[in-house]
């Protein structure tokens, strides 16, 4: 639910140009600053620390604990798949509106609405898929979500109709539902001691490696067009699904041969 609530933030690209159009951009940023200050106050007054930290924390030990998790094959597998999804999502968040404006001829408001639809999709899908991940195989779910998002990306690339693109703009949000599934998987397999720190180290490395994707998308868009990098994103999603399919097949074959 926490991840789903964050999807409300995608409404800001719709609200921002409306306020800026009625008044000006400075007014919007003043309003946004006020909302931020109120949010900080509510957070400070309404929340409390839920964990008890030790008196002394060894940063060196935490780093070594984080490095050691990558020696495990299942963490390596999930990291590669997670990296594919993170690259796709960072690229979408960086260039989806620009792609629609430059390549599809959307207005700024129309592109903002499409981004808002994408965000609403994340709000709806995350709790539903999260409940599925508690009952069904997490790897199978990730494969399905990756394929759906890859097909949705292809549909957006090859569609030219404004209304059709708006109708399918929610499909990339399926990728956001993969992140909580992988986090849940890792938290289940990590030892209880220090597992939050291990997950934090894992995510930090994930973001570090996925962040240059925006620069690559921008370079390809400048030198070719937006279709090229977005076709590449669909390929990356299919690659993630393919890697997990191979892993499932190899795992089943090894169990069969051992029996």
Secondary structure, 3 states (H helix, E strand, C coil): CHHHHHHHHHHHHHHHHHHHHHCCHHHHHHHHHHHHHHHHHHHHHHCCCCCCCCCCCCHHHHHHHHHHHHHCHHHHHHHHHHHHHHHHHHHHHHHHHHHHHHCCCCCHHHHHHHHHHHHHHHHHHHHHHHHHHHHCCHHHHHHHHHHHHHHHHHHHHHCCCHHHHHHHCCHHHHHHHHHHHHHHHHHHHCCCCCHHHHHHHHHHHHHHHHCCHHHHHHHHHHHCCHHHHHHHHHHHHHHHHHHHHHHHHHHHHHHHHHC
